[in-house]
Structure formats: structure tokens, C-alpha cells
Amino acid sequence: MSAPGTGRAEEAPTTRRLEINGATLAVDDSALSDPAAVSKPAIITLHGAPGMGSRRNDWEVYAAFTDRFRVVSYDQRGSGSSSDTPPYTHEQFAADTDVVRRTLGLGDKVVIAGGSYGGYLAQEYALRYPEHVSAVVLRDTAAHSGHKGEAMRIALESPYPMDEGELERLFEGRTTSDDDFRALIAMIMPLYTTTYDPARDAEQVAAMQIHHATHNYAFAHNQQGFDLRDRLGELRVPVLITVGRHDWITPLVASEELHALIPGSELVIFENSGHGPQNEEREAWRAAVRRFLDRVVPA
């Protein structure tokens, strides 16, 4: 589950809808407002939290990079404003990303950027389609799904009211309805940031576009077999790993492990952030990403 963004992604002049592999995906593309973007290198962002996340936070954060890049952010199938069209497998998500790349004419190689569960998908795409990746930006993610125990410990030892059984149900993908899923999200919201703001949290939860079936499939099925540790050594492109020191759900150790497994990768730790340094330390996070991209992606 990703750091929650700022809510619903409204239709905008940069928004288009694409029919991709049988699903209708809501896509923001900076080329719709900046025709010159078609000649820029492209970044595709992959949001986290299937069934809870959306493109909106990525679009806000990566807007700062449109001076140099064509930025494309989209709601994955079963999330945000995209259609509820199974399957919700990693193979399908990666295939969708590649068809988005081809459909929009983004060029032979793109930067893939993913946070939290979107980081899982960014790694999957880079391994499945290595010929189409120029660089990877990861945020608060992991090489495998084996950090549940540590996340549970952090949650239960926090000062916030947590129900162990309800946490288990959430992690195991056993939500029963959109309303049930929303209530579970509300319980864990205080864990995501280093500052507690109940009004902010309530506003974000109320604005979320919820698709509980997508979450259930991702956590009951995809997570069970997710482990890329034996394959990350195959990556031959520049990789930046960013993480908040106080991340609860993909703890710092997960990013340190990624750094050790990916040859030549860079790790940047944000000392005053939880699961969302792109929000809590936005300008510093953007600066780190820009330094990396300016160095590894030709203008």
C-alpha cells in the first residue's frame, strides 16, 4: 500500500483515455498541454496501492520535470479512474505499461518511476522489457513481499489504535467491500507520515477512489509469489532508490537490500519522512531525482 496521495484525479486538459489490452485507462500526458514534449525523453510513473492509489500524486510530483521530460502518469486497471478490468496480475500490469509506451509513441526507451507497490511494478517492467528502459526511479519499495512482519510490528507498537486482526485482513487481501476497505485504510493512515494530522488524513481517505477487489487480488495473490531478489542483478540500467527513514510498510531495510542487490544503484534516505518523501520532503526529493536524471538521461 502506497503513501496516500491527495485524492481524486479530476479530468484535466492533460487527461486522455486509452483502450489498452481490453481495459480503459485514464492517462495524464504532458504532451497534451506542451506539444514540444513529444521530442523529449519520457518518464512513465507507476502508482502504488492497487485499488487505493491513483496517478494524481505522481502527476503532481513529476510535473516539475516537464521542462526536460514528457511525463506520463496513468491509473492502472482496477484503480483510480480506470476500468475494473481483470486480470490484475503483475504480468498484465507490465504488458499494459508497454502498450502505453507504444501507443503514445514514447520512444524506444523510457524512464520507469514507481513508488511502493508501483516500485514492484517498475522492477517487473525493467526485468520483463529491459530493452525499453533507460533508467529506473524507485521510492519506498522492496525486492520481495517478506516485510509484513516488520510492518505489523511497527503498526502495533505505534501510538495509534490498531487492531491486529484487521491489519491481518488488510494484508491478506480479505476486504469485503469498498466501504470496508476504506475503513481499514482510515485505521492505518496515521502510520504513513511523520506528522499526525487527523483532518488531513480524513480528507484524503474520503477522496480516494476505492476498488477493493483490485486490492484483494494484489495482496492475496500477487504478493504471495513476489520475490525478485534472484533477478535484480540482471538490471543493467541506472537505478535510483529513495526512501523515508521512518517508512512503516516498506521499512528502510527493504531499500537497503534493493541497493545491495542492484549493481551500481544509488540510495538516498530522507531523514524526515515516512512512506512518502515525495510529499513530506518534496523539494529535496525532487532535487535528488533531478540530479540523477540529469546525469543518466541525455538531454
N, C-alpha and C positions, 0 to 999 in steps of 0.2 A: 504494500500500500504506500502510495507516494505522499509526499508533503502536500496537503491540500492547497489548491490554488485560490483564486479569488472569485470563483463561482461560475455562473453560466456564461458561455461564449455566445454573444449575440451575433446575428448576421451583420456583416460589415462589407464595405466595398472591396475588401481583400478576400472575401469568402466565396468559394465556389463549391459545388457538389460534384463529385466524380463517382461514376459507376466502376467499381474495382472488384473484380473476381466475384461478382454477384451481390456485393454489398454497396450501399450508398454511403460514401464517406464525406464528411464536412471538412473542407481543406481551406486553410488560410495560406495565401501565396503573395509574397511582397511584389511579385511581378504585375499583379493586377492594379497596383497603385503606382508602380515605378517601372515603366516599360524597359528602362535600361537594365533592369535586374536580370533580364534573360541572358545577358552576356557575362554575368558574374558567377563565380563558383557558388554551388548550392549547399545549404545546410538543411537536412531533414531532421526535425525534432520528433521524438517518440515519448509521449507522456506515460506516466506511471499509473498505478491503481486501476486495472481493468474494471470497468463498471462503476467507478467512482471518480476517476480523473478525467481530464479533457485537455484539449490543445491550448486552452486560454492562457494558463500561466507561462507555458513555453513561449507562446506568441508575444506576450508582454515582455518577457525577459530577453528574448533574442531579437526583439525589434531594434535594439541598439546596434546590431551587427549588419543592418540592411545597407549601410554605407558601402560595405565591401562584399556582401553576400546576398544571394537570393535565398530568402528564408521561407521554408515551407513547414507548417505545423498542421497536423490533422488529428481528428478524433478517430481512434481505431474502431473497427467494427465492434458493436456492443458497448460503446462508450460515448459520452458527450452527446452530440447531435447526430452521430452516425447511426445507421440502422442496426437493429438487433438481428444480425445475420450470422448464425454459426457457420463453420466451427470457429472456436476461439483458441485454437492451438498456436504454439509458437511458430510452427511451420507456416500456418496460414498468415499470421501477422507479418512474418518476414516476406512472404510472397506478395502481400498487399503493399508493403513498403517498396518493393522493387517495381511493381506495376505503377505506383505513384511516380517513382523516378522516371520511368519510361514515358508514361502518359503526359507528364508535364515537360518532357524534354529537358531534364535537368543535367544532362551530360553523362559521360561515361562513368565519372567518379563523383561522389558526394561526400560531404562530412555527415556522419551519423551522430546525433546527440541524444542521449537518453538518461533519464533520471529515475531512480528507484526501480520499479518493475520495468519501466521503459529502458533502464540500463540493461536488464536481462535481454530485452528485445534488440537493443543496439549491439550487444555482443553476438547474439544469434545471427543478426543480419551480416555483421562483419565476417563471421565464420562461414555462413552459407553463400555469401556473394562477395568474396574478398576482392574480386576484380573491379567492383564498383564502389569501393570505399577509399577515400583519400586520407581520412583521419577520423578518430572517434573521441567524443567527449562524454565521459561518464560522470554521473553525480549520485552519491548516496545509494550505491547498489552493491551487488555481490556476484561472485562466480558460481554460487550454488545457494540452495534454499535451506541450508542447515543452521541458520542463525535464530530459529524460532525460540529455542530455549533461553538464549540470552535476552531476546526481545521481551519474552514473557517475564523474565526476572526483573528487567528494568521497569516494565509496566507495573508489576505488582509491588515493587519497592518504592514506587513514586508516591508523592503526597496526594495523588488524585484518586478518587473512588474507582476501583477496578474490580470486576467480577471475573474470577479465573475461568469459570465455566463459559461465560460469554466470550472471553478472549479466545478460548479454545474453539468455540463455534465459529468465530470470525476467521481464525487462522486455518481452519479445516474446510472452509467454504460450505458452511451449513446454514446460511441465512435463509429465511423463509419467505421474504417479500422485500420489496423496495423500502417499505417503511421500517421493517425490522433491520435491514442493513443500515439505513440512515441512523437509527437509534444506536447501533453499535459503533458507527463512525463518531457520533457525538461523544460517546464514552471515551474514545481514545484521542480525541482532538488535542487535549492539553499536552500530550506527550510529544507533539511534533516540533514545538518551538521552545526557545529558552525563556520566553516571557509569557506568562499566563494572562490571557485576555478573553474572558468568557463571552463578552458581547461579540467580539470579532469571530470567535470560534462558532458561535450560534449562527451568525450571519452567513459564514462560509458553508456550514452544513445545510442550511435552508436553501442555499442557491445551487447546491450540487445536482447534477443530472445523474440519477441513480439507476443502475441496471444490475440488480442483484444476481441474475443468472450468469452474467459475464464474470463477476467476482467469484461466484461459486465454482465455475469451471476452472478458472485460473488457479484458485487455491486448492481445490480438491483433486485436480488432475495435473495441470501443467507443473505446479510446484513440486509434486512428488518425485518427478524424474529430472528436475532441473539441476544439472551439475556440469559445468564447462571447464572444470579445473584441468582435466587432461588435454584440453584442446586450445587453451588460451596461448600456449607457446607457439601456435601456428600463426598468430597475428603478426603481420609484417608492416603495419602502418603506425604512424604516431598515435599514441593514446594518452589522453589527459584524464586523470581520475581526481574528482573533487568530492569532499565530504565534510559535513559538520561534525566537530568533535563530540557533540552531545546527541548525535543521532541515536534514536532508540531502536528503530526497526531494522535498519541495516547498520549495525554498530561499526565504529571506526575500524575494528579488527577486520571487517569484511573488505574494506577498501585497501587496507594494508596488505591483505592476502592477494587481492587483484594486482596490486603494484608488484608484488613479488613474482606473480605468475606471468605477467605480460612483459615481454622483453622490451626494454627501453622506455617503458611507460613513465609518466610523471605523476606524482601525487601531491595535491595541495589540500591542506587541512585548514578549515575555517574555525577558529577558536571560539567564536561567539554564536555558533549556530547549532541547531538540531538537524532535522532531516531535510531542511530547505535553505541552505546557504544562499541560493539564488534569490531568495526573498529576504532573509534576515541580514545578510551582508551583500546586498545586491551589487553595489558598485565595485566592491573588492572582488566579488566572484566574476563579474563581467570583465574586469581588468585582467584577471588570471586567464580566463578563456581567450580574451583578445590577444594577449601575449603569445599564447600557444598557437592560435590560428595564424597570426601574422608570421610566425616563424615557419610553420609547416605547410601552409597552403599558399601557393604563389598567387600574387595579385592578378 
